[in-house]
Amino acid sequence: MRPARWRRSTHVVIGVAVLLVAAAVVAVAAVITSGGHSTSEAKTVKPQPTPALAAPGVTALADTAPKPTTDKLTAALAPFVADPNLGAFTGRVTDAMTGAQLWAQGASIPMQPASVNKLLTTAAALLTLDRDARLTTTVLTDPDTPGLIILKGGGDPTLSAAAPSTPTWYRDAARISDLAEQVRRAGVAVTAVQVDATAFSGPTMAPGWDPLDILNGDIAPMEAVMLDGGRTQPVSVDSRRSATPALDAGRALAASFGVDAAAVTFVTGPVAGAKTIATVQSPPLMERLREMMNASDNVMAESIGREVAAAKSRPQSFTGGVQAVLGQLDGAGIDTTGAALVDSSGLSIDDRLTAETLDEVVGAAAGDKTPALRPLLDLLPIAGGSGTLSNRYLDTDPGRAAAGFLRAKTGSLTGTNTLAGIVTDASGRVLTFAMMSNNAGPTGRTAIDALAATLRSCGCGS
């Protein structure tokens, strides 16, 4: 089964309400049945407590909450910044309300970002695409070859070969079984299957990716059609990825018709006169962004980067995705100076970003000048509560103070730990931050968590 998702629980509140109603019924029954007993017996019935009332809601923070001073913030962060386990460290902290920089160290120095790069991909998608945008996978027929069907990929990595009643890795994923059923209804007697993966161009692996990451389950070659993000064991968190994801999808469709899977091949270009006979669609963009940000899904990030590229009439390739993402951020007034990216996920060791750029992305989402970016804040994992932060900020001080009050995108590669997000400090002031640690020591992740948690607990207001 796939890992459990964090979500608010309403059944607890409902359960309390039911218990209170039941208690009231018991109390009334006790009073009624006491009519045949003495007055002294009736007096022994204890009065029921006043029912508890649940009134959940979002309360606005006060505009008058004191802004941390640079001196106090610097003093509070100093012992944590000095931790040698941070290795080479840069960072920036900004007041979300005013956009004023409160603290910085080497914020303009390009660093290896790891998966905080996904913040840029998410921001570009929100600036470019409709929130309900879906990716389409189709099946075509070749008019010159009766019995041949062509599985044409549209970039959807969530497509699954799971049976209709079987769980899939991605929620509400399209299924090969749905395509097969539509083909049958079209009356095609299938004798051969080919795969059209030409929607994506260029290399399938980015510079700086380790081929071992396929076996480790971190990435699959980027092809325009695949199953469950290229996972070979779709609902296992430890699944490896496939080295041939597009062919796997074609073979799964072939198996639906008893066609030899080993005979599945690629088409090399568009088929003249091809007719669409089956279509399925991915979940909407917002669901895919949530999956990508919470699980730090590299395949999903690369797919969305290509989706942005297509919308800006660029090739759906690593280069096209990067150019489209950075172009959209530049257009929104975010300074991308120093950005040198080769992918949209941050998996490459060749990627470079500055803390300044990362903090500006979060600051733009927290501010009121770019409302299209506001959903980015809701997509950030919650410290101690969800996604890649669900098991962090729970068992050490000052980390525990930040649980629930800090939301951030994480990044982790060998020797690299990064965080970028927002935190509400102890006085109720919202701060944005970006922290980047390269060449980190053995407790580098704990060190950067402690540093970020200090923003919550320092009490640095004037």
Helices and strands as residue ranges (DSSP letters): H 11-33, G 34-36, H 39-42, H 70-81, G 84-86, E 88-95, E 101-105, G 114-117, H 118-128, E 136-141, E 148-152, H 176-185, E 192-196, H 212-215, G 228-230, H 245-256, G 261-263, E 265-266, E 275-281, H 285-295, H 298-311, H 318-331, H 355-366, G 371-373, H 375-379, G 387-389, H 399-402, E 406-413, E 416-424, E 430-438, H 444-457
